[in-house]
Amino acid sequence: MKYLVAYWSQTGNTKKVAEAIFMVLPGEKFIKTLDEVGTLDGFDLIFIGFPVMQFGPPPAVKKFLSDQVAGKKIALFVTHAMLSNTEDPRQQAILHKELEKCRSACSGSQLAGLFHCQGELSETVANELLSSHLPMLMEFAAMRPDTIGHPDQAELEEAEKFAMSVIAR
Ligand SMILES: Cc1cc2nc3c(=O)[nH]c(=O)nc-3n(C[C@H](O)[C@H](O)[C@H](O)COP(=O)(O)O)c2cc1C
């Protein structure tokens, strides 16, 4: 089996998850940023990771997915600022919608699974969002304290388990 881990990461959170997944893959394996990926041809399974931005995949990732994943066996890993296990129904609904957008951006692919976890909202990003004066973005900025330190060790171990379970199928 030949595996590829391909990721897009602005502040390093998704990169941490990518590296954790890469570590546990057996055999022939490669890790690349989306910019470095030429073709997805020739891989048996491709793990693709990115952060949620503005409630869905970032535009560059959306384009990559729509151009490249049709007919390919892929598994997604996604980081986001939302609490993964929130009890708040409104937050749950937002996260659900975000993840649906990520899935639906992969139409035509064989999607073998989706892993997601929280990723720290950097101080610079939080300050930018705060200065936007847009209520929705300011609400995100206020989440920063809850996101600090994520993905944590437990989440990285969950990502490793996810990768193992996908390749075992
Ligand atoms: C411009 C911008 C927009 C974001 N929008 C969202 C969002 O809509 N929903 C969300 O849950 N997180 C959002 N986030 C938080 C990121 O998804 C989160 O911090 C992620 O872990 C960043 O990953 P990275 O370090 O790999 O870039 C946003 C972050 C940025 C910078």
The ligand as an SDF file (V2000), in Angstrom:
LIG
                    3D

 31 33  0  0  0  0  0  0  0  0999 V2000
   -9.4490   33.3920    8.9950 C   0  0  0  0  0  0  0  0  0  0  0  0
   -9.8630   32.2680    9.9130 C   0  0  0  0  0  0  0  0  0  0  0  0
  -11.1680   31.8340    9.9060 C   0  0  0  0  0  0  0  0  0  0  0  0
  -11.5730   30.7830   10.7650 C   0  0  0  0  0  0  0  0  0  0  0  0
  -12.8620   30.3760   10.7100 N   0  0  0  0  0  0  0  0  0  0  0  0
  -13.2540   29.3570   11.5140 C   0  0  0  0  0  0  0  0  0  0  0  0
  -14.5860   28.8650   11.4420 C   0  0  0  0  0  0  0  0  0  0  0  0
  -15.4130   29.3290   10.6700 O   0  0  0  0  0  0  0  0  0  0  0  0
  -14.9310   27.8420   12.2610 N   0  0  0  0  0  0  0  0  0  0  0  0
  -14.0670   27.2840   13.1530 C   0  0  0  0  0  0  0  0  0  0  0  0
  -14.4460   26.3550   13.8720 O   0  0  0  0  0  0  0  0  0  0  0  0
  -12.7880   27.7070   13.2230 N   0  0  0  0  0  0  0  0  0  0  0  0
  -12.3600   28.7310   12.4320 C   0  0  0  0  0  0  0  0  0  0  0  0
  -11.0680   29.1540   12.4820 N   0  0  0  0  0  0  0  0  0  0  0  0
  -10.1370   28.5050   13.4190 C   0  0  0  0  0  0  0  0  0  0  0  0
   -9.2180   27.5010   12.7420 C   0  0  0  0  0  0  0  0  0  0  0  0
   -9.9660   26.5350   12.0210 O   0  0  0  0  0  0  0  0  0  0  0  0
   -8.3640   26.7490   13.7910 C   0  0  0  0  0  0  0  0  0  0  0  0
   -7.6390   27.6370   14.5860 O   0  0  0  0  0  0  0  0  0  0  0  0
   -7.4370   25.7680   13.0760 C   0  0  0  0  0  0  0  0  0  0  0  0
   -6.9430   24.8360   14.0080 O   0  0  0  0  0  0  0  0  0  0  0  0
   -6.2470   26.4410   12.4020 C   0  0  0  0  0  0  0  0  0  0  0  0
   -5.4650   25.4390   11.7980 O   0  0  0  0  0  0  0  0  0  0  0  0
   -3.9870   25.6610   11.2750 P   0  0  0  0  0  0  0  0  0  0  0  0
   -3.1410   26.0180   12.4670 O   0  0  0  0  0  0  0  0  0  0  0  0
   -3.6120   24.3480   10.6970 O   0  0  0  0  0  0  0  0  0  0  0  0
   -4.0190   26.7590   10.2680 O   0  0  0  0  0  0  0  0  0  0  0  0
  -10.6460   30.1790   11.6510 C   0  0  0  0  0  0  0  0  0  0  0  0
   -9.3130   30.6230   11.6310 C   0  0  0  0  0  0  0  0  0  0  0  0
   -8.9220   31.6450   10.7750 C   0  0  0  0  0  0  0  0  0  0  0  0
   -7.4860   32.0820   10.7720 C   0  0  0  0  0  0  0  0  0  0  0  0
  1  2  1  0
  2  3  1  0
  2 30  2  0
  3  4  2  0
  4  5  1  0
  4 28  1  0
  5  6  2  0
  6  7  1  0
  6 13  1  0
  7  8  2  0
  7  9  1  0
  9 10  1  0
 10 11  2  0
 10 12  1  0
 12 13  2  0
 13 14  1  0
 14 15  1  0
 14 28  1  0
 15 16  1  0
 16 17  1  0
 16 18  1  0
 18 19  1  0
 18 20  1  0
 20 21  1  0
 20 22  1  0
 22 23  1  0
 23 24  1  0
 24 25  2  0
 24 26  1  0
 24 27  1  0
 28 29  2  0
 29 30  1  0
 30 31  1  0
M  END
$$$$
